[in-house]
Amino acid sequence: MSKETELESAKGEGAASATAQLKEMFVDIVQEGRIKLGQKPALRAVFRKLHGVAHGRLEMAPSIPQEFKVGIFTHDKLDAWVRFSSDTAPNATDFETTLGIGIKLFGVPGPNALGEEGNTADFIMQNFPIFFVDTAEEMAAFTHAGVVLNDYDSYLKEHKKTADILNRMKKVEASVLTTGYWAILPFHCGSHYVKYRLVPETAPENIPNDSSDYLAVDMARRLAKSEYRFRLEVQKRTNPENMPLNRATVEWPLEESAFVHVATLILPRQDIGRRGQAEYGELLSFNIWRVPPAQAPVGSIADARKVAYAAGAQCRRMANGEPLQEAPQPRPSASPLPVIDDTIVKAAIYPSIGVARVGSSPDAWFVGPEVPEPPAEAEGFYRDAQKRLKRQAARFRVYGLNAKGEIVHELTPANAQIEWKVQLANTKAAWYGFQLALDIPEAKAAQPTTLRNANVSDRARLAITPKPQSVSGIKAPPRRFDDGKFWDKEVYLGEIFTDDQGRLLVLGGHGAAASYDNSRAITFANNEAWHDDVSDGPVKAHVSYRGQELEVLPAWVVVAPPNFGPMRKSVRTMWDLMRDVSIKAGTLPMPERPSFSAEILPIFQRMAGLQWVNAGFASGFGWRGAFDLTSSQALERLSDASASNHALRQSIALQFRNYAVDGESPKPWPWIYGDSMSLPPVSMRQNATLSDTQLAMLKLWADGKFIEDWPPREAAPARIEDVPPVRQGEVLTRAALEFCLADAFHPGCEMTWPVRAKSMYMQPFRFAHAPAGWIAPGLGDVLNADGVTIPNGPLYGQQAGGITRWMAVPWQTDTASCQSGYDKSYDPYIPSFWPARVPNQVLSEENYKVVVDEKRPLSERLAAFANRASWLEPLGSGSYTEKINHMIHHFDHLGVVEVRNGPSDRSHFPAHLEVEDQHVEIPEVLRAQAEHRRLHASKATAVQGQTLHLEPEEDLASIEKVHRFPRGLD
């Protein structure tokens, strides 16, 4: 058949009718039908499943043969946006689907073969060199069989060739960036005809996986790490006999005409998950006729595509309310550099929530963490010369903000006038007792939440409310909070002063606790007549900058119990919890793709870090433990998003507790008790889980949708001065909150369950403040879930003392009660309550000396390393009541877990160990134990034949703390 006859056949009445039929079936029936059924946004009729959109460029080869220098190939370089997709439904699996690539080129001005006047040109290709029918008429018949008659099977039985090609098109591809693509149809090239193909420069790796969208995951992962290139090649038609123009099932033989390299498509390294990039790609329309006329496509299928693709694009854009015209300029490949606004119009105090801690030393103190990963302190740092615990100070700074609320720079007395004002209070004894967190369903089954000291009518005598204090300038002397009274006794809650830069320092109390009637403490949380000296309250500043008074966002300070594990973090921190609250409230965005180093690895590191404070975590997640997820060998695999490690990631992600599946079981991770812990277990909140945000990011990690950034390019900042000023505020806040616990709120360590209420915040991580002079509404003798949530009630703007009032009184009794392994029949060490703050089992100084003594036998050193001492042992082996009262008076005798250098033989021991700094016997405890023996000895003498024995240590499984539901959950 001659060239003219072949082209006339392609444009005959049958072809024209087929074109109209195909447009009707693809656009009018299928595409518009989906839109009428509610598809939103409206999608393309074909190749609907998007894998990713990438920006790039098409660079012409320097030695293009002159006969191919037509249209697009007359340019040196063109910007490009590229859409990768599959011809399947968006929720279908990628496996064995036909892959497509649409290339939008910018900078090709003039009229095109589609009849437009524009500045763009398109290529459309698929990952198979031929089509499954020859002509538009055959395509119409095939489509009619499926779309109208819903009977593809009968058609394929009669058309073996089409069936065979369709089967061959079910190719297994591992990556859209390593497969080849063909344009299938012939195109004009001046006076010649050619076909196009793209050849990847990266060899394919046919290792797909069973994830339904593994191609999208792979594309994002690859382009995040490397540049990818394709060679654009043309094949000239040299023999019309076996290189037909209107038979799309025929592959032009390479032996007749080889492909020639004419250009290179370059996709630079990029984040294809960047906001708006995928949406931009979906907005683009592609049409093989959008090329210069000298490069127009050929054949009846090409004619049909011209009409159907144009109609489909208009249908989709009309339904979505999008412009119908082509964009003349490409979307910028990178966000423009922001214009820096350095005009200060307001100010904010950071950290927005600061944390101080009590200590027994009268004058020694240190500043709490100001970066999330602070370096370890020297041996003995946390005690004074007399071995008393230092207090932890909270340091606050004022930052100037621009109109967007972004930090411009810090304000100090050197460039502004600043007056600090702080109010502290302890209102525990005047508030309600703790039974259970009131924001969980199980609260209805717990004992009623009644007023503490209900028999005291003058409630003001129970609240320690010293006057506010103010300081200003550099090195301002201390102003003490010491005029507040409990009953008739003045109680010191702390002091404020400034450092040599005029920054505010807040110190809390000394860990003092007492009862007004000299009664002993008898329970973990609600000891009548008692007080302690933790506190909390607002931190404000009056700031004048360049003669203008600035509005200042206030902060809050929480004075908490000591931190006996200063380098440890719980698996879910207070920062994680508050971030989750803000994400759910819509005030913070949910990460689209988590960073492995920043979001996933910390979960594993925290579980591993708890090896130094809990024996169960040591054997499970510690050095060479059963689940050591932080070794270099493990991290090589866990940080790799490739399909080869998909099963491993999935297996680990499924180990974390899912309340809908396994809340009561202690086996899932993390091995931490939950808000409804009770013996025996009755609730799915018996044990803790991660935040919904953490679980969602673990799911993305398991699916391979994460940023591969391990090892990190930069070391974590060791000082806040190493952080750019614009980020210092958020880093200071995160540092303070990451060393606070989010589990279990039973009632808690630093703060408790009210922090889960979004009404508690004026903005992320910043508590709302009650108006000046606010009188809180009365809530009655019994507090319940309905009363606690009333508008402007206790979960709204806070007053001094409002955060810590929910905690145990005194804190020492709860600290001594929060241990681990209450159900010894399951495990003596896990789960645990607060091991990061209140250790359970520790490496003693004595065993540490054995470990680092390399002259001793290795077996002896390994045994010493594995041996963990009971952290609470100095409180003695007496009754529970004796222990909690010893804790009140001698909390500073208990050890602080410090970082020490490990031995040199790294093959057997880690580089750093964490060791209890002291394990000191308490004289009062020794006297009590001696009296205990004397009494038993006298009893033994009185009864002939009775053997002398000591009373066994009380089983904590019987204490009130772990019996929350005396009537069950009914």
Residue pairs with C-beta under 8 A, 6 or more apart in sequence:
1 9
1 244
2 240
3 240
3 245
6 240
6 244
6 245
6 246
7 245
7 246
7 298
9 15
9 246
9 300
10 135
10 136
10 245
10 246
10 298
10 299
10 300
10 303
11 300
11 303
14 137
15 135
15 136
15 137
15 300
15 303
15 304
16 303
17 137
17 140
18 135
18 136
18 137
18 139
18 140
18 300
18 304
19 136
19 300
19 303
19 304
19 307
19 308
20 307
21 140
21 143
21 144
22 136
22 139
22 140
22 143
22 304
22 307
22 308
23 304
23 307
23 308
23 311
25 140
25 143
25 144
25 147
25 148
26 45
26 46
26 143
26 308
26 312
27 45
27 308
27 311
27 312
27 315
29 147
29 148
30 45
30 147
31 42
31 43
31 44
31 45
31 312
31 315
31 316
32 315
34 42
34 43
35 42
35 315
35 319
41 282
41 319
41 320
42 315
42 316
42 319
42 320
43 90
43 282
43 316
44 312
44 316
45 308
45 312
46 87
47 85
47 86
47 87
47 100
47 102
48 85
48 87
48 88
48 89
48 90
49 85
49 86
49 87
49 88
49 89
49 90
49 92
49 94
49 97
50 83
50 84
50 85
50 90
50 216
50 278
50 281
50 282
51 84
51 85
51 86
51 94
51 99
51 176
51 213
51 215
51 216
51 219
52 83
52 84
52 176
52 216
52 219
52 220
52 223
52 272
52 278
52 281
53 81
53 82
53 83
53 84
53 272
53 277
53 278
53 280
53 281
53 282
54 81
54 82
54 84
54 219
54 223
54 267
54 270
54 272
55 79
55 80
55 81
55 82
55 267
55 268
55 270
55 277
55 330
55 331
55 333
56 79
56 80
56 81
56 82
56 265
56 266
56 267
56 268
57 77
57 78
57 79
57 80
57 265
57 266
58 72
58 77
58 78
58 80
58 103
58 105
58 232
58 263
58 264
58 265
58 266
59 76
59 77
59 263
59 264
59 266
60 73
60 75
60 76
60 77
60 262
60 263
61 261
61 262
61 263
61 264
64 73
64 262
64 263
65 260
67 189
67 190
67 192
67 236
68 189
68 194
68 234
68 236
68 260
68 262
70 189
70 190
70 292
70 294
70 295
71 108
71 121
71 291
71 292
71 294
71 295
72 78
72 105
72 108
72 121
72 291
72 292
72 295
73 262
73 263
75 107
75 108
78 105
78 106
78 107
78 108
78 121
79 105
79 106
79 107
79 330
79 333
80 103
80 104
80 105
80 106
80 265
80 330
81 103
81 104
81 106
81 280
81 281
81 284
81 330
81 331
82 101
82 102
82 103
82 104
82 265
82 267
83 101
83 102
83 104
83 281
83 282
83 284
83 286
84 99
84 100
84 101
84 176
84 215
84 219
85 99
85 100
85 101
85 102
86 92
86 94
86 97
86 98
86 99
86 100
86 215
87 97
87 98
87 100
87 126
88 94
88 97
88 98
91 212
92 212
93 212
94 208
94 211
94 212
94 213
94 214
94 215
94 216
95 172
95 208
95 210
96 170
96 171
96 172
97 170
98 126
98 127
98 128
98 169
98 171
99 126
99 127
99 173
99 176
99 179
99 181
99 215
100 124
100 125
100 126
100 127
100 181
101 123
101 124
101 125
101 126
101 176
101 181
101 198
102 122
102 123
102 124
102 284
102 286
103 122
103 123
103 124
103 125
103 265
103 286
104 120
104 121
104 122
104 284
104 286
104 330
105 120
105 121
105 122
105 123
106 119
106 120
106 328
106 329
106 330
107 119
108 119
108 120
108 121
108 291
108 292
109 118
109 119
110 117
110 292
111 117
111 293
112 118
112 121
112 289
112 290
112 291
112 292
112 293
113 289
113 290
113 291
113 292
113 293
113 295
113 296
113 297
114 287
114 289
114 290
114 306
114 310
116 290
116 326
118 290
118 326
118 328
119 326
119 328
119 329
120 290
120 326
120 327
120 328
121 290
121 291
121 292
122 286
122 287
122 288
122 290
122 291
123 183
123 196
123 232
123 288
124 183
124 286
124 287
124 288
125 181
125 182
125 183
125 184
125 196
125 197
125 198
126 181
126 182
126 184
127 171
127 173
127 179
127 180
127 181
127 182
128 168
128 169
128 171
128 182
128 184
129 182
129 184
129 197
129 251
130 165
130 182
130 184
130 248
130 249
130 250
130 251
131 165
131 184
131 185
131 248
131 249
131 301
132 142
132 162
132 165
132 166
132 169
132 249
133 139
133 142
133 162
133 248
133 249
133 301
134 246
134 247
134 248
134 249
134 250
135 246
135 247
135 248
135 299
135 300
135 301
136 300
136 301
136 303
136 304
137 300
138 162
139 301
139 304
140 304
141 155
142 152
142 155
142 159
142 162
145 151
145 152
145 154
145 155
146 152
146 155
155 162
156 162
156 163
156 166
157 163
161 249
165 249
171 179
172 206
172 208
173 179
173 204
173 206
173 208
173 215
174 204
174 205
174 206
174 207
174 208
174 218
174 643
175 204
175 205
175 215
175 218
175 219
175 222
176 215
176 218
176 219
177 200
177 202
177 218
177 219
177 222
177 223
177 228
177 267
178 200
178 202
178 203
178 204
178 205
179 200
179 204
180 197
180 198
180 199
180 200
181 197
181 198
181 230
182 195
182 196
182 197
182 198
183 195
183 196
183 197
183 288
184 195
184 248
185 195
185 248
185 288
185 297
185 298
185 299
185 301
185 302
186 193
186 194
186 195
186 237
186 245
186 297
186 298
186 299
187 193
187 194
187 195
187 196
187 288
187 291
187 295
187 296
187 297
187 298
188 194
188 293
188 294
188 295
188 296
188 297
188 298
189 234
189 236
189 294
189 295
190 294
192 236
192 237
193 236
193 237
193 243
193 245
193 298
194 234
194 235
194 236
194 237
195 234
195 235
195 237
195 252
196 232
196 233
196 234
196 235
197 232
197 233
197 235
197 259
198 230
198 231
198 232
198 233
198 265
199 230
199 231
199 233
199 259
200 228
200 229
200 230
201 228
201 229
201 230
201 231
202 228
202 229
207 642
207 643
207 644
208 214
208 643
209 643
209 646
210 646
211 217
211 643
211 646
211 703
211 704
213 703
214 643
214 646
214 704
217 641
217 703
217 704
217 705
218 642
218 643
218 704
219 272
220 271
220 272
220 273
220 593
220 705
221 641
221 642
221 704
221 708
222 228
223 267
223 269
223 270
223 271
223 272
224 269
224 270
224 271
224 272
224 707
224 708
225 269
225 708
226 269
227 266
227 267
227 268
227 269
228 266
228 267
229 264
229 265
229 266
229 267
230 264
230 265
231 261
231 263
231 264
231 265
232 261
232 262
232 263
232 264
232 265
233 259
233 260
233 261
233 262
234 259
234 260
234 262
235 252
235 254
235 257
235 258
235 259
235 260
236 257
236 260
237 243
237 245
237 252
237 257
238 256
238 257
239 256
239 257
242 250
242 252
242 253
242 256
243 250
243 252
243 253
243 256
243 257
244 250
245 298
245 299
246 298
246 299
246 300
246 301
248 299
248 301
268 333
270 333
272 278
273 592
273 593
274 335
276 331
277 331
280 331
283 317
283 322
284 327
285 309
285 313
285 316
285 317
285 326
286 309
287 305
287 306
287 309
287 310
287 313
288 297
288 302
288 305
288 306
288 309
289 296
289 297
289 302
289 305
289 306
289 309
290 326
291 297
297 305
297 306
314 324
316 322
317 323
317 324
318 324
341 402
341 403
341 404
341 406
341 408
342 402
342 408
343 402
343 403
343 408
344 400
344 401
344 402
344 408
344 409
344 411
344 545
344 550
345 401
345 402
345 403
345 550
346 400
346 401
346 405
346 550
346 551
346 552
346 553
347 398
347 399
347 400
347 401
347 411
347 541
347 543
347 545
347 550
347 551
347 552
347 553
348 398
348 399
348 401
348 405
348 407
348 552
348 553
348 729
349 396
349 397
349 398
349 399
349 539
349 540
349 541
349 552
349 553
349 554
349 555
350 396
350 397
350 399
350 555
350 728
350 729
350 730
350 732
350 733
351 394
351 396
351 555
351 729
351 732
351 733
351 735
351 736
351 737
352 553
352 555
352 556
352 729
352 733
352 765
352 766
352 767
353 555
353 556
353 557
353 558
353 733
353 736
353 737
353 765
353 766
353 767
354 368
354 394
354 395
354 396
354 506
354 539
354 555
354 556
354 557
354 558
354 736
355 368
355 392
355 394
355 557
355 558
355 559
355 560
355 736
355 737
355 739
355 740
355 750
356 368
356 391
356 392
356 393
356 394
356 494
356 506
356 507
356 508
356 557
356 558
356 559
356 560
357 368
357 391
357 392
357 508
357 559
357 560
357 561
357 562
357 563
358 391
358 508
358 509
358 510
358 511
358 533
358 534
358 559
358 560
358 561
358 562
359 365
359 388
359 389
359 390
359 391
359 392
359 510
359 511
359 562
359 892
360 388
360 389
360 510
360 511
360 891
360 892
361 383
361 384
361 386
361 388
361 389
361 390
361 391
361 510
362 388
362 510
363 384
364 383
364 384
364 388
364 390
364 391
365 390
365 391
365 392
365 393
365 507
366 377
366 381
366 382
366 390
366 391
366 392
366 393
367 392
367 393
367 394
367 395
367 505
368 392
368 393
368 394
368 395
368 735
368 736
368 739
369 735
369 736
369 738
369 739
370 395
370 719
370 720
370 731
370 732
370 735
371 716
371 717
371 718
371 719
371 720
371 722
371 723
371 731
371 735
372 716
372 731
372 734
372 735
372 738
373 716
373 717
373 718
374 718
374 735
375 718
376 567
376 898
376 899
376 912
377 566
377 898
377 899
379 898
379 900
379 917
380 898
380 917
381 390
381 898
382 389
382 390
382 566
382 896
382 898
382 917
383 389
383 390
383 896
383 917
384 390
387 892
387 918
387 920
388 892
389 511
389 562
389 891
389 892
389 896
391 507
391 508
391 510
392 508
392 562
392 563
393 505
393 506
393 507
394 505
394 506
394 557
394 736
395 499
395 503
395 504
395 505
395 506
396 420
396 503
396 504
396 505
396 506
396 539
396 555
396 557
397 410
397 503
397 504
397 728
397 732
398 410
398 411
398 412
398 416
398 418
398 541
398 543
398 552
399 407
399 408
399 409
399 410
399 411
399 725
399 728
399 729
400 407
400 408
400 409
400 410
400 411
400 416
400 545
400 550
401 407
401 408
402 408
406 726
407 725
407 726
407 727
407 728
407 729
408 725
408 726
409 725
410 725
410 728
411 418
411 543
411 545
412 418
412 501
412 502
412 503
413 472
413 473
413 474
413 501
413 502
414 501
414 502
415 545
416 543
416 544
416 545
417 472
417 543
417 544
417 545
418 472
418 502
418 541
418 542
418 543
419 470
419 471
419 472
419 541
419 542
419 543
420 470
420 471
420 472
420 496
420 498
420 504
420 539
420 540
420 541
421 468
421 469
421 470
421 539
421 540
421 541
421 542
422 468
422 469
422 470
422 496
422 504
422 506
422 537
422 538
422 539
422 540
422 557
423 467
423 468
423 469
423 537
423 538
423 800
424 466
424 481
424 493
424 494
424 508
424 535
424 536
424 537
424 557
424 559
424 800
424 801
425 463
425 464
425 465
425 466
425 484
425 493
425 535
425 536
425 537
425 799
425 800
425 801
426 463
426 464
426 484
426 486
426 491
426 493
426 531
426 532
426 533
426 534
426 535
426 801
426 804
426 805
427 462
427 463
427 464
427 465
427 801
427 802
427 804
427 805
428 452
428 531
428 532
428 801
428 804
428 805
428 807
428 809
429 452
429 453
429 462
429 463
429 486
429 529
429 530
429 531
429 809
430 452
430 453
430 459
430 460
430 462
430 463
430 805
431 451
431 452
431 805
431 806
432 449
432 450
432 451
432 452
432 779
432 783
432 806
433 449
433 450
433 451
433 452
433 525
433 526
434 449
434 525
434 526
434 747
434 752
434 806
434 807
434 808
435 443
435 446
435 447
435 448
435 449
435 964
436 442
436 443
436 446
436 449
436 675
436 676
436 746
436 964
437 443
437 675
437 745
437 746
437 747
437 752
437 753
438 449
438 753
438 783
438 784
438 785
438 788
439 753
439 754
439 756
439 757
439 785
439 788
440 675
440 676
440 685
440 753
442 675
442 676
442 682
442 683
442 685
442 964
442 965
442 969
443 449
443 784
443 785
444 784
444 785
445 965
445 967
445 968
445 969
445 970
446 964
446 965
447 964
447 966
448 782
448 784
449 782
449 783
449 784
450 781
450 782
450 783
451 781
452 462
452 526
452 528
452 809
453 462
453 528
453 529
454 781
456 462
461 485
461 486
461 487
461 488
462 486
462 487
462 531
463 801
464 484
464 485
464 486
464 491
464 493
464 531
464 533
464 535
464 801
465 484
465 800
465 801
466 481
466 482
466 483
466 484
466 493
467 481
467 483
467 484
469 479
469 480
469 481
469 495
469 496
470 479
471 477
471 479
471 496
471 497
471 498
471 504
472 498
472 502
473 498
473 502
474 498
474 499
474 500
474 501
474 502
475 497
475 498
475 499
475 500
476 497
476 498
476 502
477 497
478 495
478 496
478 497
478 507
479 495
479 496
479 497
480 492
480 494
480 495
481 492
481 493
481 494
481 495
481 496
481 535
482 490
482 491
482 492
482 493
483 490
484 490
484 491
484 493
485 491
486 516
486 531
487 516
489 514
489 516
491 509
491 512
491 531
491 533
492 509
492 510
492 512
492 533
493 508
493 509
493 533
493 535
493 559
494 506
494 507
494 508
494 509
494 533
494 535
494 559
495 506
495 507
496 504
496 505
496 506
496 507
497 504
497 505
498 504
498 505
499 505
504 539
504 541
506 539
506 557
506 559
508 533
508 534
508 535
508 559
508 560
509 532
509 533
509 534
509 535
509 559
510 533
511 532
511 533
511 561
511 562
511 812
511 891
511 892
512 532
512 533
513 530
513 531
513 532
513 533
513 810
513 811
513 812
513 888
514 530
514 531
515 521
515 527
515 528
515 529
515 530
515 531
516 529
516 531
517 529
519 527
519 528
519 529
519 530
520 881
520 885
521 527
521 530
521 810
521 812
521 813
521 881
521 884
521 885
521 888
522 881
522 884
523 813
523 960
523 961
524 808
524 813
524 814
524 817
524 884
524 959
524 960
524 961
525 747
525 807
525 808
525 809
525 813
525 814
525 961
526 808
526 809
527 809
527 810
527 813
530 809
530 810
531 809
531 810
532 809
532 810
532 811
532 812
533 559
534 559
534 560
534 561
534 804
534 807
534 811
535 559
535 800
535 801
535 804
536 556
536 557
536 558
536 559
536 800
536 801
536 802
536 803
536 804
537 556
537 557
537 799
537 800
537 801
538 554
538 555
538 556
538 769
538 798
538 800
539 554
539 555
539 556
539 557
540 552
540 554
540 555
541 552
541 554
542 549
542 552
543 549
543 550
543 552
544 550
553 762
553 763
553 766
554 769
555 766
556 766
556 767
556 769
556 798
556 803
558 750
558 751
558 803
558 804
559 804
560 740
560 749
560 750
560 751
560 804
561 749
561 750
561 811
561 812
561 815
561 837
561 891
562 891
562 892
562 896
563 739
563 837
564 837
564 838
564 839
564 871
564 894
564 895
564 896
564 897
565 612
565 613
565 835
565 836
565 837
565 838
565 839
565 896
565 897
565 914
566 739
566 896
566 897
566 898
567 609
567 612
567 897
567 899
567 914
568 606
568 609
568 610
568 612
568 613
568 835
568 836
568 837
568 897
568 914
569 602
569 606
569 609
569 738
569 739
569 836
570 606
570 610
570 672
570 741
570 742
570 743
570 834
570 835
570 836
570 837
571 603
571 606
571 607
571 610
571 669
571 670
571 672
571 688
571 690
571 743
572 670
572 688
572 689
572 690
572 691
572 694
572 742
572 743
573 606
573 737
573 738
573 739
573 740
573 741
573 742
574 737
574 738
574 740
574 741
574 742
574 750
574 751
574 755
575 733
575 734
575 737
575 738
575 740
575 765
576 690
576 691
576 693
576 694
576 742
577 691
577 742
577 755
577 756
578 737
578 755
578 761
578 764
578 765
579 588
579 691
579 693
579 764
579 765
580 691
580 692
580 693
580 694
581 755
581 756
581 757
581 758
581 761
582 588
582 758
582 761
582 764
582 765
583 589
583 590
583 693
584 692
584 758
585 758
585 761
587 761
587 763
587 764
588 764
590 693
590 696
591 599
591 697
593 700
593 705
593 706
593 707
594 600
594 697
594 700
594 701
594 706
594 707
595 706
595 707
595 709
596 638
596 639
596 701
596 706
596 707
596 708
596 709
596 710
597 639
597 709
597 710
597 711
597 712
598 709
599 694
599 697
599 701
599 706
600 638
600 697
600 698
600 701
600 706
601 630
601 635
601 638
601 639
601 710
603 690
603 694
603 698
604 621
604 629
604 630
604 638
605 630
606 836
607 617
607 620
607 621
607 627
607 629
607 669
607 670
608 617
608 621
608 622
608 625
608 628
608 629
608 630
609 836
610 617
610 621
610 832
610 835
610 836
611 617
611 618
611 621
611 622
611 623
611 625
612 618
612 622
612 839
612 842
612 843
612 897
612 913
612 914
613 835
613 836
613 839
613 840
613 841
613 842
613 871
613 897
613 914
614 820
614 829
614 830
614 832
614 835
614 839
614 840
614 841
615 828
615 829
615 840
615 841
615 868
616 671
616 820
616 821
616 827
616 829
616 830
616 831
616 832
617 671
617 829
617 830
617 832
617 835
618 625
618 841
618 866
618 868
619 625
619 626
620 626
620 627
620 671
620 830
621 627
621 628
621 629
621 630
622 628
623 909
623 910
624 631
627 655
628 634
629 635
629 638
629 652
635 710
637 645
637 648
638 645
638 648
638 649
638 652
639 708
639 709
639 710
640 708
641 704
641 705
641 706
641 708
642 704
643 704
646 702
646 703
646 704
649 701
649 702
649 703
649 704
650 702
652 702
653 698
653 699
653 701
653 702
654 702
655 668
655 669
656 668
656 669
656 670
656 689
656 690
656 695
656 698
657 663
657 668
657 669
657 670
657 687
657 688
657 689
657 690
658 668
658 689
658 695
659 684
659 685
659 689
660 684
662 668
663 674
663 683
663 684
663 685
663 686
663 687
663 689
664 681
664 682
664 683
664 684
664 686
664 687
665 687
666 686
666 687
666 823
666 826
666 827
666 830
666 831
668 687
670 688
670 689
670 690
670 743
671 687
671 830
671 831
671 832
672 687
672 688
672 743
672 744
672 831
672 832
672 833
672 835
673 686
673 687
673 688
673 743
673 744
673 746
673 831
673 832
673 833
674 683
674 685
674 686
674 687
674 688
674 689
674 743
674 744
674 746
675 685
675 688
675 743
675 744
675 745
675 746
675 753
676 682
676 683
676 684
676 685
676 686
676 964
677 685
677 686
677 687
677 744
677 746
677 833
677 962
677 964
678 686
678 962
678 963
678 964
678 965
679 822
679 823
679 957
679 962
679 963
682 965
682 968
682 969
683 965
683 969
687 831
688 743
688 744
689 695
690 698
691 742
697 706
700 706
717 723
717 731
720 728
720 731
720 732
720 735
723 731
733 765
737 765
740 749
740 750
740 751
741 748
741 749
741 750
741 834
741 836
741 837
744 833
744 834
745 752
745 753
746 818
746 833
746 961
747 753
747 806
747 807
747 808
747 814
748 806
748 807
749 815
749 818
749 834
749 837
749 838
750 837
751 803
751 804
751 807
752 806
752 807
753 806
754 760
754 794
754 795
754 803
754 806
755 803
757 789
757 795
759 768
759 795
759 796
760 767
760 768
760 795
760 796
760 798
761 767
761 768
762 768
762 769
767 798
767 803
768 796
768 797
768 798
769 797
769 798
770 776
770 796
770 797
770 798
770 799
770 802
771 797
774 797
774 799
776 793
776 794
776 799
777 790
777 792
777 793
779 787
779 788
779 790
779 793
779 794
780 787
787 793
788 794
788 795
789 795
794 802
807 814
808 814
810 888
812 884
812 887
812 888
812 891
813 884
813 887
813 888
814 961
815 834
815 838
815 887
815 891
816 872
816 875
816 883
816 884
816 886
816 887
817 880
817 884
817 956
817 959
817 961
818 833
818 834
818 838
818 961
819 832
819 833
819 838
819 840
819 872
819 956
820 829
820 830
820 831
820 832
820 833
820 835
820 840
820 841
821 827
821 828
821 829
821 830
821 831
821 832
821 840
822 956
822 957
822 962
823 957
824 955
824 957
829 840
829 841
832 840
838 871
839 871
839 895
839 897
839 916
840 870
840 871
841 868
841 869
841 870
841 871
842 868
842 869
842 871
842 895
842 897
842 914
842 915
842 916
843 851
843 865
843 867
843 868
843 869
843 913
843 914
843 915
843 916
844 867
844 869
844 915
844 916
844 919
845 915
845 916
845 917
845 918
845 919
846 919
847 864
847 865
847 867
847 869
848 864
848 900
848 913
848 915
850 856
850 860
850 861
850 864
851 861
851 864
851 865
851 902
851 903
851 909
851 913
852 900
852 901
852 902
852 903
853 861
854 861
854 903
854 904
854 905
858 908
861 903
861 908
861 909
862 908
865 909
865 913
869 916
869 919
871 894
871 895
871 916
872 883
872 894
873 919
874 890
874 893
874 894
874 919
874 920
874 921
874 922
874 925
875 882
875 883
875 886
875 887
875 890
875 894
875 922
875 925
876 882
876 883
876 886
876 922
876 925
876 928
876 929
877 929
877 950
877 952
877 953
878 925
878 928
878 929
878 932
878 951
878 954
879 954
880 954
880 956
880 959
882 928
883 954
886 922
886 924
886 925
886 928
887 894
889 924
890 922
890 924
890 925
893 918
893 920
893 922
895 916
895 917
895 918
895 919
896 916
896 917
896 918
897 914
897 915
897 916
897 917
898 914
898 915
898 916
898 917
899 912
899 913
899 914
900 912
900 913
900 914
900 915
901 911
901 912
901 913
902 909
902 910
902 911
902 912
902 913
903 909
932 950
932 951
933 950
936 948
936 949
936 950
936 951
937 948
939 946
940 946
940 947
940 948
956 962
